[in-house]
Amino acid sequence: NKGIRDLIFFLAAINLTASMYQAAFPAMMLSRNGGSEIALGMVNATIGITTLVGSIFASLLKAPKSRVKVICNTLLFSMSFENFILALGRSTPIWCLGGFLGWILIPVMSTNLEAIMRLKVPVELQGRVFSARNTLQFFTIPVGYFAGGILVDKVFEPLMHRVDSDNILITLFGSGKGSGAAFLFFILAFS
């Protein structure tokens, strides 16, 4: 099924981007001005609670006319808002807001994806199709972790240390450790 195949490849690209975010997130939260272990814990707690609330919300919704549109729109909303707010934020409450906006609709996306797979794939093929889906959709996660770490350590952090203090990048993302990770989040918001 071309539609399911394309959806799996789309989600593989999303997982690549999301895992780059996951690799850079703790480094940014622990090293930025205003960031700390407590800030990281608070943002992670917000994400966990938000996911629970989003799951309850997803269970109350009626089936949409186009599940694919719901998947695409929820991912666009979630990834864009979260990455922009985390990149440009400078305090724990703002980062918590980013975590909330980033994760509130993820259960809605997951519910619709699972419904598509279970409704469109014949029962006798689901084992093989789901196995192929998991392989194709999730192989990008370790690649993203690796790429995210490399990009922060070797590209964005050194870049932010070299720019002048009056550069717009410093205005947007701050200076010092963590500013490179924030710049990467900003780039990821567009991808």
MDAnalysis code that builds the backbone (N, CA, C; Angstrom):
import MDAnalysis as mda
import numpy as np

u = mda.Universe.empty(573, n_residues=191, atom_resindex=np.repeat(np.arange(191), 3), trajectory=True)
u.add_TopologyAttr("name", ["N", "CA", "C"] * 191)
u.add_TopologyAttr("resid", np.arange(1, 192))
u.add_TopologyAttr("resname", ["ASN", "LYS", "GLY", "ILE", "ARG", "ASP", "LEU", "ILE", "PHE", "PHE", "LEU", "ALA", "ALA", "ILE", "ASN", "LEU", "THR", "ALA", "SER", "MET", "TYR", "GLN", "ALA", "ALA", "PHE", "PRO", "ALA", "MET", "MET", "LEU", "SER", "ARG", "ASN", "GLY", "GLY", "SER", "GLU", "ILE", "ALA", "LEU", "GLY", "MET", "VAL", "ASN", "ALA", "THR", "ILE", "GLY", "ILE", "THR", "THR", "LEU", "VAL", "GLY", "SER", "ILE", "PHE", "ALA", "SER", "LEU", "LEU", "LYS", "ALA", "PRO", "LYS", "SER", "ARG", "VAL", "LYS", "VAL", "ILE", "CYS", "ASN", "THR", "LEU", "LEU", "PHE", "SER", "MET", "SER", "PHE", "GLU", "ASN", "PHE", "ILE", "LEU", "ALA", "LEU", "GLY", "ARG", "SER", "THR", "PRO", "ILE", "TRP", "CYS", "LEU", "GLY", "GLY", "PHE", "LEU", "GLY", "TRP", "ILE", "LEU", "ILE", "PRO", "VAL", "MET", "SER", "THR", "ASN", "LEU", "GLU", "ALA", "ILE", "MET", "ARG", "LEU", "LYS", "VAL", "PRO", "VAL", "GLU", "LEU", "GLN", "GLY", "ARG", "VAL", "PHE", "SER", "ALA", "ARG", "ASN", "THR", "LEU", "GLN", "PHE", "PHE", "THR", "ILE", "PRO", "VAL", "GLY", "TYR", "PHE", "ALA", "GLY", "GLY", "ILE", "LEU", "VAL", "ASP", "LYS", "VAL", "PHE", "GLU", "PRO", "LEU", "MET", "HIS", "ARG", "VAL", "ASP", "SER", "ASP", "ASN", "ILE", "LEU", "ILE", "THR", "LEU", "PHE", "GLY", "SER", "GLY", "LYS", "GLY", "SER", "GLY", "ALA", "ALA", "PHE", "LEU", "PHE", "PHE", "ILE", "LEU", "ALA", "PHE", "SER"])
u.atoms.positions = np.array([
    [0.851, -1.177, 0.000],
    [0.000, 0.000, 0.000],
    [0.891, 1.233, 0.000],
    [0.847, 1.989, -1.090],
    [1.726, 3.147, -1.246],
    [1.504, 4.185, -0.143],
    [0.246, 4.415, 0.240],
    [-0.043, 5.402, 1.274],
    [0.573, 5.027, 2.615],
    [0.451, 3.774, 2.992],
    [1.037, 3.325, 4.263],
    [2.560, 3.378, 4.187],
    [3.111, 2.950, 3.049],
    [4.567, 3.021, 2.880],
    [5.072, 4.457, 3.011],
    [4.405, 5.386, 2.349],
    [4.824, 6.786, 2.425],
    [4.692, 7.336, 3.841],
    [3.635, 6.938, 4.543],
    [3.448, 7.366, 5.926],
    [4.570, 6.837, 6.821],
    [4.973, 5.591, 6.599],
    [6.069, 5.005, 7.390],
    [7.371, 5.760, 7.119],
    [7.659, 6.080, 5.875],
    [8.884, 6.825, 5.563],
    [8.834, 8.242, 6.139],
    [7.658, 8.856, 6.112],
    [7.487, 10.178, 6.716],
    [7.783, 10.113, 8.212],
    [7.244, 9.102, 8.876],
    [7.474, 8.964, 10.314],
    [8.926, 8.591, 10.624],
    [9.598, 7.912, 9.705],
    [11.028, 7.642, 9.894],
    [11.808, 8.959, 9.893],
    [11.422, 9.873, 9.003],
    [12.075, 11.194, 8.972],
    [11.753, 11.984, 10.238],
    [10.521, 11.888, 10.709],
    [10.141, 12.549, 11.963],
    [10.953, 11.986, 13.120],
    [11.115, 10.665, 13.170],
    [11.895, 10.044, 14.243],
    [13.360, 10.465, 14.194],
    [13.895, 10.670, 13.006],
    [15.270, 11.162, 12.884],
    [15.383, 12.543, 13.529],
    [14.463, 13.421, 13.191],
    [14.459, 14.769, 13.755],
    [14.231, 14.739, 15.266],
    [13.265, 13.948, 15.692],
    [12.931, 13.881, 17.125],
    [14.085, 13.315, 17.939],
    [14.808, 12.346, 17.403],
    [15.930, 11.779, 18.162],
    [17.122, 12.735, 18.193],
    [17.266, 13.576, 17.179],
    [18.292, 14.626, 17.251],
    [17.948, 15.588, 18.381],
    [16.666, 15.910, 18.499],
    [16.191, 16.749, 19.605],
    [16.482, 16.068, 20.940],
    [16.167, 14.774, 21.050],
    [16.364, 14.049, 22.304],
    [17.838, 14.008, 22.706],
    [18.723, 13.941, 21.729],
    [20.159, 13.920, 22.030],
    [20.635, 15.275, 22.543],
    [20.083, 16.352, 22.002],
    [20.548, 17.694, 22.363],
    [19.825, 18.268, 23.579],
    [18.639, 17.770, 23.878],
    [17.807, 18.340, 24.937],
    [18.487, 18.355, 26.314],
    [18.977, 17.233, 26.824],
    [19.601, 17.289, 28.161],
    [20.834, 18.189, 28.189],
    [21.630, 18.154, 27.119],
    [22.827, 19.002, 27.077],
    [22.455, 20.475, 27.157],
    [21.402, 20.855, 26.442],
    [20.984, 22.254, 26.480],
    [20.438, 22.623, 27.854],
    [19.581, 21.774, 28.400],
    [18.943, 22.102, 29.673],
    [19.938, 22.152, 30.830],
    [20.962, 21.345, 30.770],
    [21.925, 21.308, 31.871],
    [22.990, 22.390, 31.769],
    [23.225, 22.911, 30.577],
    [24.340, 23.845, 30.418],
    [23.932, 25.287, 30.142],
    [22.690, 25.526, 29.816],
    [22.246, 26.901, 29.518],
    [22.091, 27.739, 30.759],
    [22.231, 29.054, 30.604],
    [21.892, 29.958, 31.701],
    [20.416, 29.779, 32.022],
    [20.109, 29.557, 33.282],
    [18.727, 29.308, 33.688],
    [18.380, 27.831, 33.689],
    [19.203, 27.015, 33.073],
    [18.969, 25.580, 33.044],
    [19.678, 24.904, 34.208],
    [19.220, 23.734, 34.577],
    [19.825, 22.969, 35.666],
    [19.199, 21.586, 35.669],
    [19.651, 20.747, 36.601],
    [19.037, 19.437, 36.748],
    [17.568, 19.581, 37.143],
    [17.277, 20.557, 37.965],
    [15.884, 20.787, 38.378],
    [15.046, 21.223, 37.179],
    [15.576, 22.121, 36.360],
    [14.844, 22.565, 35.167],
    [14.594, 21.386, 34.229],
    [15.609, 20.558, 34.014],
    [15.450, 19.379, 33.154],
    [14.378, 18.457, 33.720],
    [14.409, 18.228, 35.027],
    [13.404, 17.383, 35.662],
    [12.007, 17.957, 35.547],
    [11.889, 19.268, 35.715],
    [10.570, 19.901, 35.617],
    [10.005, 19.810, 34.205],
    [10.853, 20.033, 33.216],
    [10.384, 19.944, 31.831],
    [10.002, 18.501, 31.503],
    [10.826, 17.533, 31.931],
    [10.493, 16.130, 31.680],
    [9.203, 15.724, 32.395],
    [8.999, 16.210, 33.622],
    [7.751, 15.925, 34.341],
    [6.564, 16.530, 33.609],
    [6.729, 17.752, 33.111],
    [5.662, 18.392, 32.332],
    [5.319, 17.564, 31.103],
    [6.345, 17.073, 30.418],
    [6.125, 16.247, 29.223],
    [5.380, 14.966, 29.594],
    [5.756, 14.333, 30.693],
    [5.080, 13.109, 31.112],
    [3.623, 13.336, 31.461],
    [3.354, 14.360, 32.239],
    [1.968, 14.678, 32.618],
    [1.160, 15.079, 31.390],
    [1.774, 15.850, 30.519],
    [1.097, 16.280, 29.292],
    [0.742, 15.089, 28.416],
    [1.625, 14.125, 28.319],
    [1.342, 12.939, 27.509],
    [0.157, 12.167, 28.081],
    [0.084, 12.084, 29.402],
    [-1.060, 11.428, 30.040],
    [-2.351, 12.187, 29.732],
    [-2.327, 13.501, 29.876],
    [-3.508, 14.325, 29.580],
    [-3.876, 14.203, 28.096],
    [-2.872, 14.227, 27.223],
    [-3.123, 14.068, 25.789],
    [-3.730, 12.714, 25.460],
    [-3.338, 11.667, 26.196],
    [-3.908, 10.336, 25.978],
    [-5.385, 10.298, 26.355],
    [-5.716, 10.951, 27.449],
    [-7.128, 11.025, 27.850],
    [-7.921, 11.806, 26.802],
    [-7.352, 12.919, 26.353],
    [-7.985, 13.738, 25.314],
    [-8.199, 12.921, 24.035],
    [-7.176, 12.144, 23.627],
    [-7.272, 11.347, 22.406],
    [-8.363, 10.295, 22.518],
    [-8.558, 9.749, 23.718],
    [-9.586, 8.717, 23.888],
    [-10.999, 9.290, 23.812],
    [-11.148, 10.591, 23.986],
    [-12.469, 11.229, 23.950],
    [-12.862, 11.731, 22.559],
    [-11.906, 11.820, 21.656],
    [-12.182, 12.366, 20.325],
    [-12.891, 11.365, 19.427],
    [-13.716, 11.883, 18.536],
    [-14.335, 11.053, 17.511],
    [-13.321, 10.806, 16.399],
    [-13.554, 9.786, 15.625],
    [-12.672, 9.474, 14.495],
    [-12.733, 10.608, 13.470],
    [-11.586, 11.111, 13.045],
    [-11.588, 12.204, 12.063],
    [-11.863, 11.687, 10.653],
    [-12.200, 12.600, 9.759],
    [-12.434, 12.225, 8.362],
    [-11.126, 11.792, 7.700],
    [-10.039, 12.491, 8.015],
    [-8.739, 12.151, 7.438],
    [-7.718, 11.962, 8.556],
    [-7.414, 10.720, 8.835],
    [-6.429, 10.416, 9.880],
    [-5.032, 10.887, 9.474],
    [-4.725, 10.823, 8.186],
    [-3.395, 11.252, 7.720],
    [-3.210, 12.748, 7.962],
    [-4.244, 13.540, 7.681],
    [-4.150, 14.985, 7.950],
    [-3.944, 15.246, 9.432],
    [-4.625, 14.493, 10.281],
    [-4.461, 14.661, 11.726],
    [-3.024, 14.346, 12.124],
    [-2.470, 13.270, 11.586],
    [-1.084, 12.895, 11.897],
    [-0.130, 14.010, 11.481],
    [-0.257, 14.468, 10.258],
    [0.650, 15.510, 9.748],
    [0.491, 16.825, 10.510],
    [-0.730, 17.231, 10.753],
    [-0.969, 18.512, 11.429],
    [-0.543, 18.487, 12.894],
    [-0.800, 17.377, 13.578],
    [-0.375, 17.314, 14.978],
    [1.149, 17.317, 15.084],
    [1.815, 16.628, 14.180],
    [3.287, 16.636, 14.206],
    [3.842, 18.013, 13.860],
    [3.245, 18.673, 12.886],
    [3.685, 20.023, 12.531],
    [3.535, 20.959, 13.725],
    [2.381, 20.935, 14.358],
    [2.136, 21.772, 15.527],
    [3.120, 21.442, 16.650],
    [3.196, 20.158, 16.990],
    [3.993, 19.735, 18.136],
    [5.470, 20.046, 17.962],
    [6.025, 19.625, 16.861],
    [7.479, 19.774, 16.678],
    [7.868, 21.233, 16.464],
    [7.047, 21.963, 15.759],
    [7.394, 23.369, 15.523],
    [7.352, 24.172, 16.813],
    [6.225, 24.111, 17.503],
    [6.099, 24.915, 18.722],
    [7.138, 24.522, 19.769],
    [7.299, 23.230, 19.983],
    [8.238, 22.804, 21.025],
    [9.660, 23.256, 20.702],
    [10.102, 23.018, 19.494],
    [11.477, 23.368, 19.155],
    [11.706, 24.877, 19.163],
    [10.748, 25.660, 18.657],
    [10.899, 27.117, 18.708],
    [10.964, 27.619, 20.149],
    [10.057, 27.130, 20.980],
    [10.014, 27.622, 22.368],
    [11.252, 27.182, 23.143],
    [11.686, 25.947, 22.936],
    [12.902, 25.496, 23.628],
    [14.126, 26.258, 23.132],
    [14.168, 26.567, 21.858],
    [15.316, 27.292, 21.299],
    [15.378, 28.726, 21.807],
    [14.238, 29.383, 21.846],
    [14.226, 30.807, 22.174],
    [13.955, 31.086, 23.654],
    [13.486, 30.087, 24.390],
    [13.178, 30.267, 25.808],
    [14.429, 30.425, 26.653],
    [14.262, 31.093, 27.777],
    [15.396, 31.311, 28.682],
    [15.064, 30.988, 30.126],
    [13.897, 30.359, 30.370],
    [13.518, 30.066, 31.753],
    [12.729, 28.760, 31.804],
    [12.705, 28.171, 32.975],
    [12.019, 26.884, 33.157],
    [10.533, 26.952, 32.815],
    [9.780, 27.976, 33.243],
    [8.358, 28.006, 32.861],
    [8.142, 28.041, 31.341],
    [8.977, 28.763, 30.640],
    [8.850, 28.830, 29.178],
    [9.189, 27.474, 28.565],
    [10.240, 26.822, 29.058],
    [10.597, 25.496, 28.552],
    [9.498, 24.484, 28.865],
    [8.859, 24.603, 30.022],
    [7.729, 23.723, 30.359],
    [6.563, 23.952, 29.400],
    [6.312, 25.211, 29.044],
    [5.280, 25.516, 28.057],
    [5.616, 24.839, 26.725],
    [6.874, 24.905, 26.324],
    [7.300, 24.231, 25.090],
    [7.073, 22.735, 25.155],
    [7.409, 22.128, 26.300],
    [7.161, 20.697, 26.468],
    [5.674, 20.361, 26.399],
    [4.844, 21.199, 27.026],
    [3.396, 20.992, 26.986],
    [2.876, 21.057, 25.546],
    [3.214, 22.123, 24.833],
    [2.731, 22.283, 23.455],
    [3.284, 21.203, 22.531],
    [4.502, 20.765, 22.833],
    [5.115, 19.739, 21.997],
    [4.510, 18.358, 22.167],
    [3.963, 18.069, 23.332],
    [3.522, 16.706, 23.611],
    [2.020, 16.533, 23.786],
    [1.253, 17.580, 23.876],
    [-0.177, 17.436, 24.129],
    [-0.901, 16.701, 22.992],
    [-0.439, 16.849, 21.764],
    [-1.121, 16.220, 20.629],
    [-0.448, 14.936, 20.128],
    [0.674, 14.560, 20.709],
    [1.363, 13.343, 20.265],
    [0.492, 12.093, 20.465],
    [-0.234, 11.949, 21.584],
    [-1.126, 10.793, 21.681],
    [-2.228, 10.779, 20.619],
    [-2.696, 11.943, 20.203],
    [-3.690, 12.016, 19.127],
    [-3.073, 11.493, 17.835],
    [-1.828, 11.890, 17.574],
    [-1.121, 11.396, 16.393],
    [-0.954, 9.883, 16.463],
    [-0.482, 9.385, 17.609],
    [-0.228, 7.945, 17.757],
    [-1.501, 7.128, 17.610],
    [-2.590, 7.618, 18.166],
    [-3.872, 6.926, 18.078],
    [-4.322, 6.801, 16.632],
    [-4.199, 7.878, 15.882],
    [-4.620, 7.844, 14.486],
    [-3.701, 6.986, 13.633],
    [-2.419, 6.991, 13.925],
    [-1.486, 6.125, 13.196],
    [-1.831, 4.654, 13.446],
    [-2.043, 4.312, 14.697],
    [-2.364, 2.923, 15.029],
    [-3.683, 2.512, 14.394],
    [-4.657, 3.418, 14.370],
    [-5.953, 3.110, 13.744],
    [-5.788, 2.859, 12.248],
    [-4.989, 3.668, 11.573],
    [-4.753, 3.456, 10.141],
    [-4.148, 2.081, 9.910],
    [-3.132, 1.757, 10.693],
    [-2.444, 0.481, 10.499],
    [-3.389, -0.700, 10.752],
    [-4.195, -0.605, 11.768],
    [-5.072, -1.742, 12.115],
    [-6.278, -1.834, 11.177],
    [-6.738, -0.699, 10.650],
    [-7.901, -0.717, 9.765],
    [-7.540, -1.025, 8.312],
    [-6.362, -0.611, 7.877],
    [-5.990, -0.738, 6.463],
    [-5.206, -2.012, 6.145],
    [-4.518, -2.561, 7.138],
    [-3.702, -3.755, 6.884],
    [-4.524, -4.981, 7.264],
    [-4.687, -5.922, 6.337],
    [-5.445, -7.138, 6.663],
    [-4.836, -7.861, 7.873],
    [-5.685, -8.448, 8.685],
    [-5.248, -9.081, 9.939],
    [-4.155, -10.122, 9.681],
    [-4.292, -10.896, 8.630],
    [-3.314, -11.957, 8.364],
    [-1.943, -11.417, 7.953],
    [-1.865, -10.136, 7.592],
    [-0.575, -9.534, 7.208],
    [-0.016, -8.598, 8.278],
    [-0.764, -8.336, 9.338],
    [-0.344, -7.327, 10.309],
    [0.998, -7.637, 10.956],
    [1.270, -8.880, 11.278],
    [2.552, -9.221, 11.895],
    [3.721, -8.833, 11.016],
    [3.665, -9.202, 9.746],
    [4.750, -8.871, 8.808],
    [4.826, -7.375, 8.535],
    [3.665, -6.774, 8.333],
    [3.650, -5.332, 8.023],
    [4.123, -4.519, 9.229],
    [3.667, -4.858, 10.422],
    [4.081, -4.106, 11.613],
    [5.570, -4.292, 11.882],
    [6.083, -5.484, 11.600],
    [7.519, -5.720, 11.760],
    [8.313, -4.856, 10.787],
    [7.863, -4.820, 9.545],
    [8.533, -3.963, 8.549],
    [8.393, -2.495, 8.932],
    [7.198, -2.117, 9.420],
    [6.982, -0.726, 9.849],
    [7.959, -0.353, 10.952],
    [8.071, -1.192, 11.960],
    [8.968, -0.885, 13.072],
    [10.414, -0.774, 12.619],
    [10.823, -1.643, 11.709],
    [12.196, -1.575, 11.201],
    [12.429, -0.272, 10.454],
    [11.545, 0.053, 9.537],
    [11.724, 1.256, 8.715],
    [11.489, 2.542, 9.506],
    [10.510, 2.532, 10.385],
    [10.145, 3.750, 11.106],
    [11.130, 4.076, 12.227],
    [11.737, 3.061, 12.824],
    [12.552, 3.296, 14.011],
    [14.061, 3.171, 13.796],
    [14.512, 2.748, 12.602],
    [15.959, 2.640, 12.404],
    [16.636, 4.013, 12.405],
    [15.861, 5.061, 12.182],
    [16.454, 6.404, 12.140],
    [16.724, 6.964, 13.537],
    [16.177, 6.340, 14.576],
    [16.359, 6.870, 15.927],
    [17.829, 6.836, 16.362],
    [18.538, 5.695, 16.270],
    [19.956, 5.739, 16.659],
    [20.785, 6.655, 15.757],
    [20.409, 6.746, 14.489],
    [21.108, 7.661, 13.575],
    [20.910, 9.100, 14.041],
    [19.694, 9.433, 14.453],
    [19.396, 10.783, 14.932],
    [20.129, 11.119, 16.221],
    [20.205, 10.176, 17.155],
    [20.963, 10.408, 18.390],
    [22.426, 10.704, 18.070],
    [22.981, 9.901, 17.198],
    [24.378, 10.092, 16.802],
    [24.557, 11.447, 16.113],
    [23.694, 11.745, 15.153],
    [23.795, 13.006, 14.410],
    [23.564, 14.207, 15.321],
    [22.593, 14.116, 16.227],
    [22.318, 15.226, 17.140],
    [23.520, 15.546, 18.016],
    [24.142, 14.519, 18.569],
    [25.329, 14.737, 19.396],
    [26.473, 15.356, 18.619],
    [26.703, 14.842, 17.429],
    [27.775, 15.377, 16.575],
    [27.488, 16.826, 16.189],
    [26.250, 17.099, 15.780],
    [25.908, 18.466, 15.365],
    [26.068, 19.467, 16.507],
    [25.649, 19.100, 17.710],
    [25.799, 20.011, 18.841],
    [27.277, 20.212, 19.167],
    [28.005, 19.115, 19.327],
    [29.401, 19.200, 19.783],
    [30.363, 19.742, 18.737],
    [30.146, 19.398, 17.477],
    [31.137, 19.721, 16.441],
    [30.735, 20.857, 15.512],
    [29.450, 21.203, 15.487],
    [29.020, 22.249, 14.550],
    [28.439, 23.459, 15.292],
    [27.330, 23.269, 16.010],
    [26.587, 24.408, 16.542],
    [27.248, 25.065, 17.757],
    [27.763, 24.281, 18.699],
    [28.436, 24.898, 19.855],
    [29.690, 25.662, 19.416],
    [30.580, 25.062, 18.590],
    [31.736, 25.840, 18.130],
    [31.346, 27.090, 17.334],
    [30.289, 26.966, 16.535],
    [29.822, 28.123, 15.769],
    [29.397, 29.254, 16.702],
    [28.646, 28.923, 17.741],
    [28.163, 29.955, 18.665],
    [29.295, 30.571, 19.481],
    [30.368, 29.842, 19.698],
    [31.520, 30.404, 20.415],
    [32.324, 31.367, 19.543],
    [32.198, 31.220, 18.207],
    [32.973, 32.056, 17.285],
    [32.277, 33.351, 16.883],
    [30.945, 33.415, 17.042],
    [30.241, 34.614, 16.578],
    [30.450, 35.778, 17.549],
    [30.398, 36.990, 17.002],
    [30.567, 38.193, 17.816],
    [29.378, 38.382, 18.750],
    [29.611, 39.099, 19.832],
    [28.570, 39.298, 20.845],
    [27.389, 40.123, 20.331],
    [27.573, 40.893, 19.253],
    [26.467, 41.683, 18.709],
    [25.748, 40.971, 17.556],
    [26.100, 39.711, 17.314],
    [25.484, 38.926, 16.251],
    [24.054, 38.568, 16.632],
    [23.171, 38.480, 15.642],
    [21.763, 38.146, 15.898],
    [21.616, 36.763, 16.521],
    [22.536, 35.854, 16.218],
    [22.470, 34.519, 16.814],
    [22.606, 34.579, 18.334],
    [23.460, 35.457, 18.819],
    [23.626, 35.626, 20.273],
    [22.351, 36.223, 20.863],
    [21.756, 37.160, 20.141],
    [20.508, 37.767, 20.603],
    [19.405, 36.716, 20.717],
    [19.329, 35.829, 19.734],
    [18.274, 34.823, 19.717],
    [18.514, 33.668, 20.691],
    [19.753, 33.153, 20.718],
    [20.021, 31.901, 21.427],
    [20.932, 32.046, 22.635],
    [21.381, 33.250, 22.924],
    [22.267, 33.462, 24.066],
    [23.704, 33.100, 23.729],
    [24.541, 33.108, 24.749],
    [25.942, 32.763, 24.546],
    [26.336, 31.702, 25.562],
    [27.479, 31.131, 25.361],
    [27.970, 30.107, 26.277],
    [27.410, 28.740, 25.944],
    [27.684, 27.809, 26.850],
    [27.243, 26.434, 26.627],
    [25.721, 26.375, 26.526],
    [25.257, 25.518, 25.644],
    [23.826, 25.351, 25.439],
    [23.259, 26.209, 24.330],
    [23.951, 27.273, 23.973],
    [23.432, 28.136, 22.905],
    [23.470, 27.424, 21.555],
    [24.462, 26.576, 21.350],
    [24.530, 25.795, 20.110],
    [23.392, 24.798, 20.011],
    [23.064, 24.158, 21.134],
    [21.928, 23.222, 21.153],
    [20.634, 23.973, 20.876],
    [20.495, 25.175, 21.430],
    [19.299, 25.984, 21.172],
    [19.201, 26.330, 19.686],
    [20.325, 26.655, 19.061],
    [20.348, 26.952, 17.634],
    [19.920, 25.712, 16.837],
    [20.403, 24.526, 17.250],
    [19.997, 23.289, 16.572],
    [18.494, 23.084, 16.707],
    [17.906, 23.338, 17.886],
    [16.463, 23.210, 18.067],
    [15.719, 24.113, 17.099],
    [16.228, 25.328, 16.929],
    [15.602, 26.276, 16.016],
    [15.612, 25.730, 14.589],
    [16.738, 25.155, 14.180],
    [16.836, 24.559, 12.842],
    [15.874, 23.368, 12.719],
    [15.807, 22.542, 13.768],
    [14.921, 21.386, 13.732],
    [13.452, 21.777, 13.639],
    [13.104, 22.931, 14.157],
    [11.717, 23.391, 14.074],
    [11.278, 23.593, 12.630],
    [12.230, 23.834, 11.730],
    [11.905, 24.024, 10.311],
    [11.948, 22.722, 9.528],
    [12.489, 21.662, 10.131],
    [12.647, 20.420, 9.354],
    [11.478, 19.484, 9.488],
])
